[in-house]
Amino acid sequence: MSKTSRTGVAAPAQAKQGAIIEIRAIAQHDMETGFRYSEDGKRIPRDIIRTFTCLYNGEEVFKSDFYPGIGANPLIIFNTIAVASGTIECRWVGDDGYEAINQVKITVS
């Protein structure tokens, strides 16, 4: 697992039904492409986030796959429509058993 593994999700706490809302998600993760070598000539194993998924009340609203070219600490910004009050859950899954989940609540009126 990564040495650094902090995640954050930002979304409005309240929104009107049908409004477009912005969701920002970040994972602070020590990414390693698997293409570099250590000082003693050994290949450093790949350690990247492979997928990001966002669920809004259990329904997938956004998904992304990542590859070795992704930079460290990926910031993901996307929009969705406020349909109902509930939970926005973001999940990051990566190499070496890495998994992180972060949730925020939203109230829709």
C-alpha contacts under 8 A as a table, 3 or more apart, distances in Angstrom:
res1	aa1	res2	aa2	distance
1	M	47	D	7.82
1	M	95	D	7.61
1	M	96	D	5.68
1	M	97	G	6.45
1	M	98	Y	5.42
2	S	5	S	6.11
2	S	29	H	6.26
2	S	30	D	5.83
2	S	31	M	7.73
2	S	47	D	7.17
2	S	98	Y	7.25
3	K	29	H	7.47
3	K	30	D	6.50
4	T	28	Q	6.35
4	T	29	H	5.18
4	T	30	D	5.85
5	S	27	A	6.93
5	S	28	Q	5.59
5	S	29	H	5.09
5	S	30	D	7.69
5	S	100	A	7.79
6	R	27	A	5.81
6	R	28	Q	5.09
6	R	29	H	6.98
7	T	25	A	7.38
7	T	26	I	5.56
7	T	27	A	4.30
7	T	28	Q	6.03
7	T	100	A	7.29
7	T	101	I	7.79
7	T	102	N	6.76
8	G	25	A	5.62
8	G	26	I	5.27
8	G	27	A	6.54
8	G	102	N	6.69
9	V	23	I	7.19
9	V	24	R	5.66
9	V	25	A	4.41
9	V	26	I	6.58
9	V	90	C	7.40
9	V	102	N	6.64
9	V	103	Q	7.03
9	V	104	V	6.93
10	A	23	I	5.79
10	A	24	R	5.07
10	A	25	A	6.41
10	A	104	V	7.47
11	A	21	I	7.30
11	A	22	E	6.24
11	A	23	I	4.83
11	A	24	R	6.63
11	A	104	V	7.18
11	A	106	I	7.63
12	P	15	A	6.73
12	P	21	I	7.08
12	P	22	E	7.56
12	P	23	I	7.87
12	P	106	I	6.65
13	A	105	K	6.46
13	A	106	I	4.72
13	A	107	T	6.12
14	Q	106	I	5.56
14	Q	107	T	4.69
14	Q	108	V	5.78
14	Q	109	S	7.74
15	A	19	A	6.59
15	A	21	I	7.57
15	A	82	A	6.55
15	A	106	I	7.46
15	A	107	T	6.43
15	A	108	V	4.98
15	A	109	S	6.55
16	K	19	A	5.53
16	K	82	A	6.88
16	K	108	V	5.40
16	K	109	S	5.03
17	Q	81	I	7.89
17	Q	82	A	5.36
17	Q	83	V	5.42
17	Q	84	A	6.81
17	Q	108	V	5.61
17	Q	109	S	5.70
18	G	81	I	5.71
18	G	82	A	5.27
18	G	83	V	5.87
19	A	81	I	5.61
19	A	82	A	5.45
20	I	79	N	6.44
20	I	80	T	5.69
20	I	81	I	4.54
20	I	82	A	6.27
21	I	79	N	5.48
21	I	80	T	5.56
21	I	81	I	5.90
21	I	82	A	6.43
22	E	77	I	7.02
22	E	78	F	5.82
22	E	79	N	4.49
22	E	80	T	6.67
23	I	77	I	5.75
23	I	78	F	5.54
23	I	79	N	6.00
23	I	80	T	7.69
24	R	75	L	7.08
24	R	76	I	5.70
24	R	77	I	4.53
24	R	78	F	6.76
25	A	75	L	5.80
25	A	76	I	5.16
25	A	77	I	6.52
25	A	90	C	7.51
26	I	73	N	6.48
26	I	74	P	5.78
26	I	75	L	4.47
26	I	76	I	6.26
27	A	73	N	5.17
27	A	74	P	5.94
27	A	75	L	6.96
27	A	92	W	7.81
28	Q	72	A	7.12
28	Q	73	N	4.36
28	Q	74	P	7.31
29	H	48	I	7.91
29	H	49	I	7.90
29	H	72	A	6.13
29	H	73	N	5.41
30	D	47	D	7.67
30	D	48	I	7.77
30	D	72	A	6.06
30	D	73	N	7.39
31	M	46	R	7.83
31	M	47	D	5.60
31	M	48	I	4.95
31	M	49	I	7.47
31	M	71	G	7.01
31	M	72	A	5.08
31	M	73	N	7.70
32	E	36	R	7.96
32	E	44	I	7.50
32	E	45	P	7.15
32	E	46	R	5.15
32	E	47	D	4.87
32	E	48	I	5.99
32	E	68	P	7.72
33	T	36	R	7.05
33	T	45	P	7.57
33	T	46	R	4.93
33	T	47	D	6.54
33	T	48	I	6.79
33	T	68	P	4.86
33	T	69	G	7.06
34	G	43	R	6.89
34	G	44	I	5.55
34	G	45	P	4.77
34	G	46	R	3.74
34	G	47	D	7.12
34	G	68	P	7.62
35	F	43	R	6.97
35	F	44	I	7.13
35	F	45	P	7.97
35	F	46	R	7.54
36	R	43	R	5.97
36	R	44	I	5.80
37	Y	40	D	7.76
37	Y	41	G	5.49
37	Y	42	K	5.31
37	Y	43	R	4.29
37	Y	44	I	5.42
38	S	41	G	5.26
38	S	42	K	5.35
38	S	43	R	6.23
38	S	44	I	6.23
39	E	42	K	7.49
46	R	68	P	7.89
46	R	95	D	7.30
47	D	94	G	7.19
47	D	95	D	5.25
47	D	96	D	6.85
48	I	66	F	7.97
48	I	67	Y	7.64
48	I	68	P	6.84
48	I	94	G	5.60
48	I	95	D	5.74
49	I	52	F	7.77
49	I	66	F	6.52
49	I	92	W	6.59
49	I	93	V	5.70
49	I	94	G	3.89
49	I	95	D	6.45
49	I	98	Y	7.58
50	R	65	D	5.73
50	R	66	F	4.84
50	R	67	Y	6.53
50	R	92	W	7.58
50	R	93	V	5.76
50	R	94	G	4.58
50	R	95	D	6.91
51	T	63	K	7.30
51	T	64	S	5.67
51	T	65	D	4.47
51	T	66	F	5.84
51	T	92	W	5.85
51	T	93	V	5.33
51	T	94	G	6.67
52	F	63	K	5.60
52	F	64	S	5.21
52	F	65	D	6.50
52	F	66	F	7.99
52	F	90	C	7.19
52	F	91	R	5.67
52	F	92	W	4.64
52	F	93	V	6.57
53	T	60	E	7.14
53	T	61	V	7.95
53	T	62	F	5.83
53	T	63	K	4.39
53	T	64	S	6.56
53	T	90	C	5.76
53	T	91	R	5.26
53	T	92	W	6.69
54	C	60	E	5.83
54	C	61	V	5.87
54	C	62	F	5.17
54	C	63	K	6.35
54	C	88	I	6.97
54	C	89	E	5.59
54	C	90	C	4.40
54	C	91	R	6.39
55	L	58	G	5.14
55	L	59	E	5.00
55	L	60	E	4.32
55	L	61	V	5.73
55	L	62	F	7.26
55	L	88	I	5.74
55	L	89	E	5.10
55	L	90	C	6.43
56	Y	59	E	5.19
56	Y	60	E	6.35
56	Y	61	V	6.44
56	Y	86	G	7.43
56	Y	87	T	5.94
56	Y	88	I	4.54
56	Y	89	E	6.42
57	N	86	G	5.75
57	N	87	T	5.30
57	N	88	I	6.36
57	N	89	E	7.89
58	G	89	E	7.99
60	E	63	K	7.45
61	V	80	T	7.08
62	F	78	F	7.91
66	F	69	G	7.91
66	F	70	I	6.30
67	Y	70	I	5.85
70	I	74	P	7.37
71	G	74	P	6.25
82	A	85	S	7.96
82	A	108	V	6.61
83	V	108	V	7.01
84	A	107	T	7.23
84	A	108	V	5.33
84	A	109	S	7.80
85	S	105	K	7.66
85	S	106	I	5.43
85	S	107	T	4.36
85	S	108	V	4.69
85	S	109	S	7.73
86	G	105	K	5.71
86	G	106	I	5.50
86	G	107	T	6.57
87	T	103	Q	6.58
87	T	104	V	5.79
87	T	105	K	4.60
87	T	106	I	6.18
88	I	103	Q	5.58
88	I	104	V	5.36
88	I	105	K	6.23
88	I	106	I	7.34
89	E	101	I	6.97
89	E	102	N	5.84
89	E	103	Q	4.37
89	E	104	V	6.67
90	C	101	I	5.66
90	C	102	N	5.33
90	C	103	Q	6.23
91	R	99	E	7.15
91	R	100	A	5.69
91	R	101	I	4.47
91	R	102	N	6.60
92	W	98	Y	7.83
92	W	99	E	5.55
92	W	100	A	5.19
92	W	101	I	6.49
93	V	97	G	7.67
93	V	98	Y	5.62
93	V	99	E	4.46
93	V	100	A	6.67
94	G	97	G	6.45
94	G	98	Y	4.79
94	G	99	E	6.32
95	D	98	Y	5.73
